[in-house]
Amino acid sequence: MDTLSGLLEKALKRCGFYGFTNNDYMSRIRGGHNFNQIRFSDKPVYTYSQRLDIIFALNEDTINLHKSDLKDGGVIICDDGIAEDKSIMHLPLMEASKEIQDKRVFTTTGLGEL
């Protein structure tokens, strides 16, 4: 997750956008949920926003926890094997990472699909 958000943030900055990243780290020992938010614009950005345009979900918990924050017209993106909801954009992320024989690149594959 950190690698994915770091790569996306770097790519956006190289394209001339301003950005603000909010890393939220809950207790993983107690089963907490971790997530990152990236807000970017062609004008300076100084804080994050509660309303989301895109949710890139690595698991179904992420969808359930954050879908209420999605703006009208926003999109949820996840792997084919996550969630059955037809309103969600499903991409073959695990399948693509298996093809290159490295499941660790699952999230980076998702960035390439975006």
C-alpha positions in Angstrom: 0.0 0.0 0.0 2.8 2.4 0.8 4.6 1.6 -2.4 1.5 2.1 -4.4 0.7 5.5 -2.9 4.3 6.6 -3.1 4.6 5.7 -6.8 1.2 7.4 -7.6 2.2 10.5 -5.7 5.6 10.7 -7.5 4.0 10.3 -10.9 1.4 13.0 -10.2 4.1 15.4 -9.1 6.2 14.7 -12.1 3.1 15.6 -14.2 3.0 19.0 -12.6 0.3 18.4 -10.0 0.3 19.5 -6.4 -0.5 16.8 -3.9 -1.3 16.0 -0.3 -1.0 12.5 1.1 -2.7 11.3 4.3 -1.4 8.0 5.7 -3.7 6.4 8.2 -2.2 3.7 10.3 -4.5 1.8 12.7 -3.2 -0.9 15.0 -2.5 -4.0 12.9 -2.0 -6.0 16.0 -5.7 -5.5 17.0 -6.8 -6.0 13.4 -7.0 -2.3 12.4 -7.6 -1.1 8.8 -4.8 0.9 7.1 -5.3 3.3 4.2 -3.8 6.2 2.3 -5.5 9.1 0.7 -4.0 11.2 -2.1 -5.5 14.5 -3.0 -4.0 16.3 -6.0 -4.8 19.4 -8.1 -3.3 21.8 -10.5 -3.4 24.3 -7.6 -1.7 23.9 -4.2 -3.4 21.4 -1.8 -2.9 21.7 1.9 -5.2 19.0 3.5 -7.2 15.9 2.6 -10.9 15.7 1.9 -13.5 13.4 3.4 -15.2 13.0 0.0 -13.5 10.6 -2.4 -13.4 10.4 -6.2 -11.7 7.0 -6.5 -11.3 4.1 -4.0 -8.7 1.6 -5.0 -9.6 -1.3 -2.7 -7.2 -4.1 -1.9 -9.9 -6.0 0.0 -13.7 -6.0 0.7 -13.2 -4.3 4.1 -11.9 -1.2 2.3 -15.0 -1.1 0.2 -17.4 -1.5 3.1 -15.5 1.1 5.3 -15.1 3.8 2.7 -17.9 3.6 0.1 -20.0 6.0 2.1 -17.3 8.6 1.5 -17.5 8.2 -2.3 -18.6 11.3 -4.2 -21.5 11.0 -6.7 -20.0 9.8 -9.9 -17.0 8.4 -8.0 -15.7 4.9 -8.7 -14.5 1.9 -6.7 -11.8 -0.2 -8.3 -10.7 -3.6 -7.1 -9.6 -7.1 -8.2 -12.0 -9.5 -9.9 -12.0 -11.7 -6.8 -13.2 -8.9 -4.5 -16.8 -8.0 -4.0 -19.7 -9.0 -6.3 -21.3 -5.5 -6.7 -21.8 -4.7 -10.4 -21.3 -1.0 -9.7 -17.7 -1.6 -8.9 -15.0 -1.6 -11.6 -13.3 -5.0 -11.4 -9.8 -5.5 -12.9 -7.8 -8.7 -13.3 -5.1 -7.6 -10.9 -4.2 -11.0 -9.3 -4.3 -12.7 -12.7 -1.9 -10.1 -14.2 0.5 -10.5 -11.2 0.4 -14.3 -11.6 1.2 -14.0 -15.3 4.4 -12.2 -14.4 4.9 -14.8 -11.6 5.1 -12.4 -8.7 2.0 -12.0 -6.5 3.8 -9.2 -4.6 3.2 -6.8 -7.4 -0.6 -7.0 -7.1 -1.0 -3.4 -6.0 1.6 -2.1 -8.5 -0.3 -3.9 -11.3 -3.4 -2.0 -10.2 -1.5 1.3 -10.6 -0.6 0.3 -14.1 -4.2 -0.5 -14.9 -5.4 2.9 -13.7 
